[in-house]
């Protein structure tokens, strides 16, 4: 085992947005405005309600973009709201956003930031 110290993050959560194809970049931009540092976008195909919606009889697209964003727990509400608004998730068939607690995660944390956090 290596002697390298691992910095474990424990105060984070995963925000996941499942949205219509082509909306992923909009979601990432909105999350960045809310304070998120980055995101992962991948594609999926779902099943479920495919019935026609609305007066115009528009069909819900089955191909989706899934956006995963790790955020500090104190940023959850702000980022979540930005995603919900930007994705127009109050419209039927546009998608869903949800938060999952993360027990622990590890990544590179610059020494300057660690020193700053230890002083706080």
Protein Blocks (a to p, Z undefined) as FASTA:
>chain_A
ZZbdcdddfbbccddddddehilmmmmmmmmmnopabdcddddddedjfbdedjkopacd
fbdcdddddddfklmmmmmmmmmmmnopmbghiaccdddddfbdcddddfklmmmmmmZZ
